[in-house]
Amino acid sequence: MREPEKDARCKALYAEILPRVSDYVDIHASRRPDDVALIEYNTDTKVSWKDFYMSVKAFAAKLLDMGIKKGDVVATTLVLLKEHVYLIYACYKIGAVVAPLDPRLKEMEVDYCFDKMRPKAYFFLGRTEVKKDGKVEVNDFRPMVAALMDKYGDTCKHWIQFDFLPHLLIDGATSIHEFAMDVKRCFMQSIMTGSVRDAAALVGPRDPCLLIFTTGSTGRPKPALICHENIIIQNIGLTVAFDITEKDIMCVNLPPSHVGCVTEQLATTIYAGGTCVILHIFDAEKTLDAINKHKITAFGQIPSLFAMQWRLPNYARYDLSSLRFALYGGQAVSREFLEKLSKMAPKFGSGLGLTETAGFVTYTPMDGTVDDLASSIGFDSPLCPISIRDPMKPDGTAGDPKPKGQIGEITFSGPQIFLGYLNDEENTRKTVSKDGF
């Protein structure tokens, strides 16, 4: 059953939204400076709200010093390091558009993304070593980046490599160590000049801040341009629907190249003032260990990742009793899946999410049963209402609403709808009607 009190809560929170996604770091830092905002699982590092705020502001000062300005694209090929989170929120703060790319992309795919977005700066992994199944797996991103530098060096002026050893640095790149050392200088300078404050003052809720390449079901990936308001409304929807609060500890274990990570897991928890436990990359067993070690209360994944965890021979050894809620999305599931999920956490849920809406747009009730979730994707939010319509009309306006019980096209409207595909008016016209559906 639809919950009118939650609809009213969504509207009330929307009336109070702040202009920028990064503002929620500022507000929690001012109210609870010493509480833990982030835990980096791989290094066992805890970051307070105060340190989170200071790091974001310092990274923002460095970006401004580099000449990055409002509307510029800053691309990344990084895992979910705490420094990556600082960089993402620093871009939000000064009006830059951050574009996290999947480290699994091949050179041809990254080249395609570069051609579409033309970044002004690129933060990338160098040579990495990861232990997997008892073996060391080496990934070297440097040849790919060298080729990108040859092709896009005239427009992308800053290449920051996440390698600390000088002999691993490619020509023309700046090491993350050198970048970090200069961050301190820029931060101190910004305190005197007010550069970060002045840049942030020019950024509003409808300004673009995030670029996510949608995989889609047809054609090549499209760069979806998402604004601050899109993300914050999604945060409101998830927070209200699934009762996320500052007491929650969220597992953030998905790739930052997807809204599932960067807007849903990460930004929603930061909006609510909870604690994010970030994993550099998804790992089924490390996720369970993180839940056990840090007493995680909530997390969400696609169904195949849950299945990977359930198949682990030592799954039953992990204490998951701290979980109050588990969320899935992105794939259809069987009744057997729902039965297993109901044993993992006392509350569980799902919904429909889109890159073009910065994440979730429907939500199952918190008291939903296996039967409920097997037959429904939940209710929409009053901030992003759903309607079933005829196909878009030839003049570009939305099709007429369908009578109840008839099959049609699922549409959403309201300020959660993305800004469009970057430099792709044709696909934008096919996706969003002139009247906003």
C-alpha positions in Angstrom: 0.0 0.0 0.0 1.2 3.5 -0.8 2.4 5.5 2.2 1.0 9.1 2.2 3.2 10.1 5.1 6.3 9.2 3.1 5.1 11.2 0.1 4.6 14.2 2.4 8.1 13.7 3.8 9.6 13.7 0.3 7.9 17.0 -0.5 9.0 18.5 2.8 12.6 17.5 2.2 12.5 18.8 -1.3 11.4 22.2 -0.1 14.6 22.3 2.0 17.2 21.1 -0.5 20.6 22.7 -0.7 22.0 23.9 -4.0 24.9 21.4 -4.4 25.4 17.7 -3.6 28.6 18.6 -1.8 26.7 20.9 0.6 25.6 17.9 2.6 29.3 17.2 3.5 29.5 20.8 4.7 26.4 20.6 6.8 27.2 17.3 8.5 30.8 18.5 9.2 29.4 21.6 10.9 27.0 19.6 13.1 29.0 16.4 13.8 32.7 17.1 12.9 34.2 14.2 14.8 31.7 11.5 13.7 32.9 9.0 11.1 31.8 9.8 7.5 33.9 7.3 5.6 35.7 4.1 6.3 38.1 2.8 3.6 37.9 -0.9 4.1 41.0 -1.8 2.2 43.3 0.4 4.3 41.2 0.4 7.5 41.2 4.2 7.4 38.5 6.2 9.1 37.6 9.7 8.0 35.7 12.1 10.1 33.1 14.6 8.7 35.5 17.4 9.5 38.4 15.7 7.6 36.1 14.8 4.7 35.0 18.4 4.4 38.6 19.7 4.6 39.8 17.2 2.0 37.1 18.1 -0.4 37.8 21.8 0.0 41.5 21.2 -0.5 41.0 19.1 -3.7 38.6 21.8 -4.9 41.3 24.5 -4.4 43.8 22.4 -6.3 41.3 21.9 -9.2 40.8 25.7 -9.4 44.5 26.2 -9.4 44.8 23.9 -12.3 42.4 26.1 -14.2 39.3 23.8 -13.9 36.2 25.9 -14.0 32.4 25.4 -13.9 31.2 23.1 -16.7 34.7 21.5 -17.4 34.7 17.7 -17.5 37.1 15.9 -15.1 37.4 12.2 -16.1 38.7 9.4 -13.9 39.7 5.8 -14.3 40.1 4.8 -10.7 38.8 2.4 -8.2 36.9 3.7 -5.2 39.7 5.1 -3.2 38.9 7.7 -0.5 40.8 10.2 -2.6 38.5 9.4 -5.5 35.5 10.3 -3.3 37.2 13.6 -2.3 37.8 14.4 -6.0 34.2 13.6 -6.9 32.8 15.9 -4.2 35.4 18.6 -5.0 34.1 18.7 -8.6 30.6 19.0 -7.3 31.6 21.9 -5.1 33.1 24.1 -7.8 30.7 23.2 -10.6 33.0 20.8 -12.6 31.5 17.7 -14.1 33.1 14.5 -12.9 33.0 11.5 -15.3 34.1 8.2 -13.6 35.0 5.6 -16.2 35.0 1.9 -15.5 38.7 0.6 -15.2 37.6 -2.5 -17.1 37.1 -0.5 -20.3 39.4 -1.3 -23.2 41.5 1.4 -24.9 39.0 1.8 -27.8 36.1 2.3 -25.3 38.0 4.9 -23.3 38.9 6.7 -26.5 35.2 6.7 -27.5 34.4 8.3 -24.1 37.1 10.9 -24.5 35.8 11.8 -27.9 32.3 12.4 -26.5 33.2 14.4 -23.4 36.6 16.1 -24.1 37.8 16.3 -20.5 40.1 19.0 -19.2 41.8 16.7 -16.7 42.2 12.9 -16.3 43.0 11.0 -13.1 44.0 7.5 -13.8 45.6 4.3 -12.5 49.1 3.5 -13.6 50.5 0.0 -13.0 48.4 -2.0 -10.5 48.9 -5.4 -8.8 46.0 -7.3 -7.3 46.1 -10.6 -5.6 43.4 -12.9 -7.0 43.1 -16.6 -6.3 46.5 -16.7 -4.8 48.1 -15.1 -7.9 49.2 -11.6 -8.6 47.3 -10.0 -11.4 49.0 -7.0 -13.1 47.1 -4.3 -14.9 49.1 -1.6 -16.7 47.0 1.4 -17.8 50.0 3.4 -18.9 50.2 2.3 -22.6 46.5 3.2 -23.0 46.9 6.6 -21.4 50.0 7.3 -23.5 47.9 6.8 -26.6 45.2 9.0 -25.2 47.7 11.8 -24.5 48.9 11.7 -28.1 45.4 12.1 -29.3 43.8 14.4 -26.8 46.8 16.3 -25.3 45.7 19.6 -26.9 42.4 19.7 -25.0 43.1 17.6 -21.9 45.8 19.6 -20.1 46.2 17.6 -16.8 47.1 13.9 -16.5 47.3 12.7 -12.9 48.7 9.2 -12.4 48.0 7.2 -9.3 51.5 5.8 -8.9 53.9 6.9 -6.2 57.1 5.5 -7.7 58.8 8.0 -10.0 60.1 5.3 -12.4 56.5 4.2 -13.2 55.4 7.7 -14.2 54.7 8.2 -17.9 56.0 11.3 -19.7 53.7 14.3 -19.4 51.9 13.0 -16.3 51.8 14.3 -12.7 52.1 11.8 -9.9 49.4 11.7 -7.3 52.1 12.3 -4.7 53.1 15.6 -6.4 49.4 16.5 -6.8 48.7 15.8 -3.1 51.7 17.9 -2.0 50.5 20.8 -4.0 46.9 20.4 -2.7 48.1 21.6 0.7 49.6 24.8 -0.8 46.4 25.5 -2.8 44.2 24.9 0.2 46.1 27.4 2.4 46.0 29.9 -0.5 42.3 29.4 -0.9 41.7 30.3 2.7 43.2 33.7 2.1 41.5 34.3 -1.3 38.2 32.6 -0.8 38.5 31.0 -4.2 36.6 27.8 -3.4 33.8 29.8 -1.7 33.5 32.1 -4.7 33.4 29.2 -7.2 30.8 27.3 -5.2 28.6 30.4 -5.0 28.2 30.3 -8.8 26.9 26.7 -8.8 23.2 26.0 -8.7 20.9 22.9 -8.4 20.3 22.6 -12.2 24.0 22.8 -13.1 25.5 19.6 -14.4 27.8 17.8 -12.0 28.1 14.1 -13.1 28.5 12.3 -16.4 27.7 8.6 -16.5 28.0 6.5 -19.7 24.9 4.3 -19.9 25.5 0.8 -21.2 21.9 0.7 -22.5 20.3 -2.1 -24.4 21.0 -0.8 -27.9 23.8 1.2 -29.6 26.9 2.5 -28.0 27.1 4.0 -24.5 25.6 7.4 -24.2 26.9 10.1 -21.8 24.1 11.0 -19.4 24.5 14.4 -18.0 23.2 14.6 -14.4 22.7 17.7 -12.3 22.8 18.3 -8.5 19.0 18.4 -8.2 18.7 15.1 -10.0 21.0 13.4 -7.4 19.5 15.1 -4.3 16.0 14.1 -5.3 17.1 10.5 -5.8 18.7 10.7 -2.3 15.5 12.0 -0.8 13.5 9.2 -2.4 15.9 6.4 -1.2 16.3 8.0 2.3 12.5 8.3 2.9 11.5 5.0 1.2 14.0 2.8 3.1 14.4 4.9 6.3 18.0 5.7 5.9 19.4 7.9 8.7 22.6 9.1 10.2 22.7 6.0 12.3 23.1 3.8 9.2 26.4 2.3 8.0 26.3 1.6 4.3 28.4 -0.8 2.3 29.6 1.0 -0.9 31.0 -1.8 -3.0 29.9 -1.1 -6.6 31.9 0.6 -9.4 31.8 4.5 -9.3 31.1 4.4 -13.0 27.5 3.5 -12.2 24.8 5.4 -10.4 24.4 2.3 -8.2 27.6 3.4 -6.5 28.1 7.1 -6.9 24.5 8.4 -6.5 22.7 5.6 -4.7 25.0 4.0 -2.2 27.5 6.9 -1.7 25.5 10.1 -2.2 22.4 8.9 -0.4 24.3 7.9 2.7 26.2 11.2 2.7 22.9 13.1 2.2 21.5 11.3 5.2 24.6 11.7 7.3 25.4 8.0 7.6 28.7 6.3 7.4 30.0 4.9 4.1 32.3 1.8 4.2 34.0 2.0 0.8 35.6 -1.0 -1.0 38.2 -0.3 -3.7 36.5 -2.9 -6.0 33.7 -5.3 -5.6 34.8 -8.5 -3.9 32.1 -11.0 -2.7 34.0 -12.2 0.4 35.5 -8.8 1.3 31.9 -7.4 1.3 30.8 -10.0 3.8 33.9 -9.3 5.9 33.2 -5.6 5.8 29.6 -6.2 7.0 30.9 -8.4 9.8 33.8 -6.1 10.8 32.1 -2.7 10.6 28.6 -3.7 11.6 27.1 -2.5 8.4 23.4 -1.9 8.6 22.4 -1.5 5.0 23.6 -2.4 1.5 22.4 -2.9 -2.0 23.6 -4.8 -5.0 22.5 -6.4 -8.3 21.1 -9.9 -7.8 24.1 -11.7 -9.4 26.4 -10.2 -6.7 24.2 -11.6 -3.9 24.3 -15.0 -5.7 28.1 -14.9 -5.7 28.2 -14.3 -2.0 25.7 -17.0 -1.2 27.8 -19.5 -3.2 30.9 -18.9 -1.1 31.8 -22.0 0.9 32.4 -19.9 4.0 29.3 -17.7 3.7 27.7 -19.0 6.9 30.8 -18.1 8.9 30.2 -14.3 8.6 28.1 -12.6 11.2 25.6 -10.5 9.2 23.3 -9.8 12.1 24.0 -6.0 12.0 22.1 -5.8 8.7 18.7 -4.2 9.0 18.0 -3.8 5.3 19.2 -5.3 2.0 18.3 -3.7 -1.4 18.5 -5.2 -4.9 17.9 -3.8 -8.4 18.9 -4.0 -12.0 17.8 -7.6 -12.7 14.6 -9.7 -12.5 14.7 -12.3 -9.7 13.1 -15.6 -8.8 11.1 -16.4 -5.8 14.0 -18.5 -4.6 16.2 -15.4 -4.7 13.7 -13.5 -2.6 13.5 -16.3 0.0 17.3 -16.3 0.4 17.3 -12.5 0.7 14.7 -12.5 3.4 17.0 -14.7 5.5 20.0 -12.3 5.0 18.3 -9.2 6.4 15.0 -8.6 8.3 13.9 -6.0 5.8 14.6 -6.1 2.1 13.4 -4.1 -0.9 13.8 -3.2 -4.5 12.7 -0.7 -7.2 13.3 0.5 -10.6 16.3 2.7 -11.3 17.7 4.5 -14.3 20.9 6.3 -15.1 18.8 9.0 -16.6 17.1 9.7 -13.3 20.3 9.4 -11.2 19.1 6.2 -9.7 15.9 4.9 -8.1 12.5 6.1 -9.2 10.2 3.4 -7.6 10.4 1.9 -4.2 8.9 -1.2 -2.6 7.3 -0.8 0.9 9.6 -1.3 3.9 7.3 -4.0 5.2 7.1 -5.7 1.8 6.9 -9.5 1.8 8.4 -12.1 -0.7 5.0 -12.1 -2.4 4.9 -8.3 -2.6 8.4 -8.1 -4.2 7.7 -11.0 -6.6 4.8 -9.1 -8.1 5.7 -5.4 -8.0 8.5 -2.8 -8.5 6.9 -0.6 -5.8 5.5 2.9 -5.9 6.9 6.1 -7.5 7.9 9.2 -5.6 5.8 12.4 -5.8 9.0 14.1 -6.9 9.3 11.8 -10.0 5.8 10.6 -10.9 5.2 7.6 -13.1 2.7 7.4 -16.0 1.9 4.8 -18.6 1.6 6.5 -22.0 1.4 6.1 -25.8 4.7 6.5 -27.7 6.1 10.0 -28.1 4.2 12.1 -30.6 5.7 13.2 -33.9 6.0 16.8 -32.6 8.2 15.6 -29.7 5.6 15.9 -27.0 4.7 13.0 -24.7 2.1 10.4 -25.8 -1.3 10.5 -24.2 -1.8 8.7 -20.8 -3.1 5.1 -21.1 -6.3 4.1 -19.2 -5.6 2.0 -16.2 -4.9 -1.7 -17.0 -3.6 -1.0 -20.5 0.0 -1.6 -21.7 2.1 1.4 -22.7 5.4 3.1 -22.3 6.7 3.7 -18.8 7.5 7.4 -18.4 8.7 9.6 -15.5 8.6 13.4 -15.1 9.7 16.1 -12.8 13.1 17.5 -11.7 14.7 14.1 -11.2 14.9 13.7 -15.0 18.5 14.2 -16.3 19.7 17.1 -18.4 20.2 15.0 -21.6 23.0 13.2 -23.3 26.1 15.3 -23.6 26.6 16.7 -27.2 23.9 14.3 -28.5 20.7 16.2 -29.2 19.2 13.4 -31.4 19.2 10.8 -28.7 18.1 13.3 -26.1 15.1 14.2 -28.2 14.2 10.5 -28.5 14.5 10.0 -24.7 12.9 13.1 -23.2 9.8 14.7 -24.6 9.5 18.5 -25.1 7.1 18.6 -22.1 9.5 16.7 -19.8 8.5 13.0 -19.9 
